[in-house]
Amino acid sequence: MGTNDTTCPGPMKATSNGVFQGENPMHYALPLLILQICIVLFLTRVLSFLLRPLRQPRVIAEIVGGILLGPSALGKSSKFLNTVFPAKSLTVLDTLANLGLLFFLFLVGLELDPKSLKRTGKKALSIALAGITLPFIFGIGTSFALRNSIADGVSKAPFLVFMGVALSITAFPVLARILAEIKLLTTDIGKIALSAAAVNDVAAWILLALAVALSGDGGSPLTSLWVFLAGCGFVLFCIFAVQPGMKWLAKRCPEGEPVKEHYVCLTLGIVLAASFVTDLIGIHALFGAFVIGVIFPKEGHFASSLVEKVEDLVSGLFLPLYFVSSGLKTDVATIQGAQSWGLLVLVIFNACFGKIVGTVVVSLYCKVPLDESLALGFLMNTKGLVELIVLNIGKDRGVLNDQIFAIMVLMAIVTTFMTTPLVLAVYKPGKPLTKGEYNNRTVEDTNQSNKPLCLMFFNLIEASRGTNRKESLSVYAMHLMELSERSSAILMAHKVRRNGLPFWNKDKTGNSSDMVVVAFEAFQRLSRVSVRPMTAISAMATIHEDICRSAESKRTAMVILPFHKHVRLDRTWETTRNEYRLINKKVMEEAPCSVAILVDRGLGGATRVASSDFTLVITVLFFGGNDDREALAFAVRMAEHPGISLTVVRFIPSEEFKPENVKLEITEDHAGSCSGQTRLTDIEAITELKAKVREQESSRSDSDIESRIVYEDKIVKCHNEICEVIKEYSRSNLFLVGKSPEGSVASGLNVVRSDTPELGPVGNLLTSSESVSTSASVLVVQQYVASCDSPTVGVLKNTTKAVLPVEDSKSP
């Protein structure tokens, strides 16, 4: 490979005059660089797509792509190598790749918060120290085996340190990506792994600085000492001189206002200046950028804005060039003979054994379960970009030869590739609860068992809490974050860990998410409601799994989802994001409890109204069926609030109701006896409601309190009469309806719109039909049904429901 050729080819001109002038663009720097970037991007993205089913991080595709373009594969063709990656173009390619790497390491430094390291628990700190010490010792032992065989002539001390560092590294960004992909990012094991990896990362950079200082060309040991001391002085200067200026810049960038361009330019200029100083000292230019990222203030709007402006260009365009630059130096063909392949196996074994065994032993000592200890061991064995940086610095400084460099690169690929499959094999998160552990999967069950109502949405919460119950209302407010390829997603994950409680950000920066948190916090203090924040960071395609798994683990009775559209000022609908509809659809199909979709037209505002001033008019449209009963049960619960007026409208078919309008009833009542049992349960629910209304009226006669629950029967004979009845209640604040109403009246609904089947016929009628003009919000409820295959299950379940209220009435 010609990356280190001693011959100096003539310098390349920047641009050509074009093929029509008889010039070959491949002989000029800019067109050749453009072609190289296009090839790199295409190959790495294709490999990333192919490896996605294996849930591998993108860094694997980029490393493998670099190796494929190098002398190990395509580079074996001298024609391809001399045409696409000629030796005279490598200086430009390496320079651009290292420039992108500078800014990427600045972003990596932004992910590491020194304050969070201070709050690292003893468990995570112990695991981190074990994950560094034992692999470092194994690395030193491995270096002796390599020096006695294929590493003759290398400097002893630098080689020992480089091998120790290479085997003890845990790649923090890659680990965070893997944790997010396998949905462990916000779990206990994920927090421990991230905390330990952060400590490991900082320790690795300190050891690498020592290794670089020792690998200098100066003959005197004092030279290495001076380099190391100067590096320490640079860090202290950044902490005490540069950091206050950074904080001053951050304070001048308030939330809600765009960051001024000269602030961004100044920051990037500081990053370049710091890189120049560390290169001048003799450590490496990368250290300066990393240190500036670490000391950069993480609070406020400036850091996140800076990440958004820089990361796409850096991580998407420039960073893959570094992997190609590394791949062009990697020649797998140098690993020849049984001895070399045996040493490769030895290096991989020592890297895995030291990291995994050290982590597992300390984890078990800290009373971590065996499956979680093994998962932590595999997670801490993740390598990545930092590993390549160490190896490239070692090769550039002559510490590692071509054969050892190839062995170490393959070790990094193997150890990172095996992480996800092994973790999924030994650790099974989200173990499903047994039937006895999770009984109250619906609001109807919860009301009858007098257990706390658990909801996963400020006015709707205020309406749901009731006032006459001994049990409390538990609200799990889930903050959904989309996991993208951007490193800022990992920065969000870092904030989750740093703040202790998911998305409960205590930094008073005034952004919108913090205002929501403050509102939840105030509501919890003023009301008898337990608000527990949660965070789900996942790809849009799988985020419904996080919702369903969290609902099951928290034993919630209902999950409330927002509708995927919002109302514009002209009262027309606008799609917020189409992926939200797919999430709602999958949650309704797979949720272990009841699900409701809130079509918000002003009900769920961010301002929280005091309980004494809270008023709400709610109407339940009852046709019959499981979903309608669930909506009724939720409304009855809400009606316990003194500021809520509830009207229950039951639709009854008249004798003139035409048989041709009853086509839907035939398809819905295919279960036969099951539909008969459903009708009996509907009658029981209405009878219980009437008894509650009579009890309320009798208590009203003794006082001047107005009735809060009103029950009305409406006899209708066609679709138009149904619409006319609904229009009578159009001034309500909220309609509660079932997603799939049953019965002959429901079958007479003629709803033209079908692009939102998740709202059901009544929900679509209230939100889209011109015949029903209302600006009220709509809550569409779907009751959880364990199994529709066996009518016996339904009968037993309903029989239990009928007995429970009788037993409760006898209790004091």
C-alpha positions, 0 to 999 in steps of 0.5 A: 500500500502506498500510503507511506511511500517515500517517493514524492509525486508531483503536486496535483492541481485543484481543478481541471479544465474538463474533458473537452479541453483534453484533460483527465479530471482524475488527475486533479485534486478536487474532482478526484476527491469528489469521486472518492467521497461519492464512492465511500458514501455509496458503499458505506450506506449500502453496507449499513442497509445490509447490516441493519437486520442484524442490528449492527451499528453504522460504525461496523459498515464504515470500518468494513467499507474502508477495508473493502476499498483498501488493499484487502479487497478492491485495492488488490487491483492496482488499476483501481487503486492507482485510478481512484486512490492514487498515492498523490491524492492521499494527503488531501484525503487524510487531511480532510478526514482528520479535519472531520475527525477533529469536529466529530471528537468535539461532538463526542466531548459534548456527550461527556459531562464531567458533572455526571462523572462525579455523580457516578455510583459506586457500582458503575465506577467499580465496573468501569475500573474493572473493565479498564484494569484487567483488559489493560493487564491482558493487553500488556501480556499480549504485547509480549507475545506479539513482540516475541513473534511479529513485532520485532524492533518496536519501542517497548514502553509505547507498544505496551501502553498502546496495546493496553489502551487498545484492549481496554477501550469501550466506545461510548458513542457506539455503546449508546447507539447499541443500547438504543437499538436494543431498547436498553438505553433508559433501563437500569442496565443501560444507565450503568453501562453508559456511566461505566463507559463514560468513565472508561472513555475518559481514562482511555484518553488519559492513557492514550495521551500518555502513550502518545507522549512516550512514542515521541521521536525524541531520544531523551525520556525528559522529552516525553515528560515535557510533552505530558506536562505540557498537555496537563498544562493545556487542560488546566488552561482550558478549564480555568481560562477557556471554559468561563468564556464558553459559559459567557457565550452560552448565556448570551444564547437564550432559548427560542432565539437562533444562535448568532453565526459569529458565536458558532464561528468563534466556537469552531475557531476555538476548536481548531486553535486548541487542536493546533496547540495540542499538535504543537505540544506533540500529543495529537491535534484530536486531543484539543478538540476533545478537551474543548468538547468536554469543558463546553457547557452542556446546559442551555440552548447553545450546545444543542444548536451547535450539535445540530449545525455541525454533526450532519456534515461531519458525521455524514460526509467527513467521518466516513473518509477517516474509516477509508483512510484507515482501511487503506492502511489495513491489509488483511493479506499481511496476516499469513501463516498459522502463527499470525492467525493464531495471534489474531485469535489470541488477541480477540480472546484476550480482549474479550476475556479481560473485558467481559470477565472483569466486568462480570465478576465485579457486577456479581460482587455488586449483586447484579443478577447473572444475566445482567452481569453477562450483558454488561460484560458484552456491552463494555466490550464494544469497540469503535471509532476511538479504537481506530484512532488509537491504532492509527496514531500507533501506526503513524508513529511507528509503534504498530506495524502493518500486520499488528495493525490489521490484527487489531482492526479485525479484533475491533470489528469482531468484538463490536459485531458480537455485542448485540447478538450476545446481549440479546441472547443472555438478557431478555428485558421486558419479561411479560407479567403473569395474569395474576400480576396484571389484572386491571387492564381496563378502566372498567375493571379498575373502577370495580376493583377499587384499585389505583387508576394508572394512565399513560396525557393538563386538563384531562388528568385533572378530569380523570383524578376524581375526588371521592376515591381512597385510591390515587391516580397514577399518570405515567407521562412518557416522553417519546424521542425518535432515535435517528442516525444523528449523534444528537440522539445520543446526546439526548440519551446522555441527558436522560442519564445525567438528569437522574429521572427521565426527561425530568430536566432540572435546568431552568432553561425555559424550553418547551419540554422543560415547561411541560415538566414544570407543569407536571411537577406543579400538578403533582404537588397540588393534586392527589395525582402521582405523575411519574415521568418516563422516556422512550428513545427508539426508532419510529418503526419500533417505538410502539414496542416501548409504549406497550412494554412500559404499559405492561410493566407499570400495569396501566389500565389505559394508554392515551395517545394523541391523534396524528392530526391537529386543527388549524386556525381555519378549522381544517385538519393538518397532519402533524406527522404520518408516522404517528398514525402508524404508532397509534395503529400498532399500539391499538393492536398490541397494547396489553390494556385499554387504549384511547386516542385524544383528538384535541381541540383545545382540551389538552392545553399546557396551562393547568386550571386550578381544581376550584375553577375547573369546569368541563362538560362531557358527553358519552355517546353510548351505542353498546359493546365493549368499547362503549362500556369502557368509555362510559366507565372512564366518564363515570370516573371523571364525573366524580370531579366536582367541576365536571358535568356528564351526560350519557346519551344511549341510542335505542332503535325505534320500531321503524328502524329499517332492516336494510340498515342492520347489515353491520350487525351481522358482521359484528355479531359473528360470535353468537353467544358472545354478542348476547353476553355483551348485550347483557353486560351493557344492560348491567352497566346501564342499570348500574349507571341509572342507580348512581343517577337515582342516588345522586338525585336523592342526595340532591334533594337534601341540598342545592347541589346540581346533578353532575350525571344526566342519563338520557335515552334517545330513540332513533330510526335512521342515520340523520336522526342520530346526527340530529341528536349528536348536534344537540350536544355539540357545545360539549367540551369533550365527547367520549365514544367507543372505537367499535360500537355494537348493535343495530343503531351503530350499524346504521351509521353511514360514515363516508370517511375511512382514512382514519379507521382508528377513530371508528365510525362515531369518532369519524362522524364527530371529527369530519362530518359536516352534518355534525358541526362541533368544536369539542375534543373527542376521546375514542376508547378501545377496551382491552379484550384478552381473547375473542376466540373463546366465549367462555373467557368472556362469560367468566370475565363478565360474571366476575365483573357482576359479582365485584360491585356486590362484594364492595357494597358490603364492605364498610 
